[in-house]
Amino acid sequence: MTSDAMIITGIVVAVISAIAISFFKTKSTPVSDVVDSQEGPSTKEMLEQLKLDLEHIKRMLEEEVQD
């Protein structure tokens, strides 16, 4: 092989390796976690809603017991 052919072969192998490494790095990044954390309610908000729901259930049960 001539030196030009070896250089071109080395460049092609390096480019293919870089593309493969880049593909696998982006493929393993969890996208859904990023989206969920930005759109979903926080833990504090969920606990507040749970507290309100439990208070509502308590009132309903108390009214039912009184009847």
Secondary structure, 3 states (H helix, E strand, C coil): CCHHHHHHHHHHHHHHHHHHHHHHHHHCCCHHHHHHHHHCCCHHHHHHHHHHHHHHHHHHHHHHHHC
